[in-house]
């Protein structure tokens, strides 16, 4: 992978193999604090204002959440309950391939959870990975206005829709930005808050690494990301759909078929410890807090 999904103090990567270099540009996941600036007069200025707002937001958001997370790829189909605490993030798998985990799978999952609670090194790795992801994500965020040519295509129902295509004068400095800059698509912006709501893209031509010797991404791959406002001014990625084919010798993985939907968000109580979150995940209290049964299905 090029980058991990998130930046900021929360949303540790609890799922397998996220194609995060695409999503790094969505790094800032909310805060009611925005950048004061003049009303944008061009599409590129609007994009710059949105990015400025997101970068400020990621520095100011300290909210913590619990939620249901459903992840699917060709090899995995998982539903987890995730709890973010000030000490770290912990998750419990409640479905595998559409069924409750077997006893053996539950024991393995519980062992992983216990390691987060008991082992400071595990939590240190969470923090280190998050900080590394933050830096790389911010880098991608900052190239967004320059890497593309932007045109506004619609404004209605409180949303502004922008189309983007590669800027032929932009010279991508990294492998991640090379792939990023080979896409075209659209961005949907909240017109009032100037926050990013939807980003969709498609590879409009193949991308080769080392003349194809080290890897190649096929033309036509797509991604679609949706963000939702969980509380006033607080935004979160709630849908991710990545369908890209290719091969690579210099990365762990490059071709991805992944779909992820998170839902049932509730604020984590500020006083909740990691040990308490673990116990509440095990005894089903978190599921009830989220309005779910033990299989992760909404209760009537």
Beta strands, then each sheet from edge to edge (+ up, - down):
strand 1: 65-73
strand 2: 77-84
strand 3: 89-96
strand 4: 148-156
strand 5: 159-166
strand 6: 183-190
strand 7: 195-203
strand 8: 207-209
strand 9: 215-217
strand 10: 222-231
strand 11: 234-244
strand 12: 246-248
strand 13: 256-267
sheet 1: 3+ 2- 1+ 13- 11+ 10- 7+ 6- 5+ 4-
sheet 2: 8+ 9- 12+
end
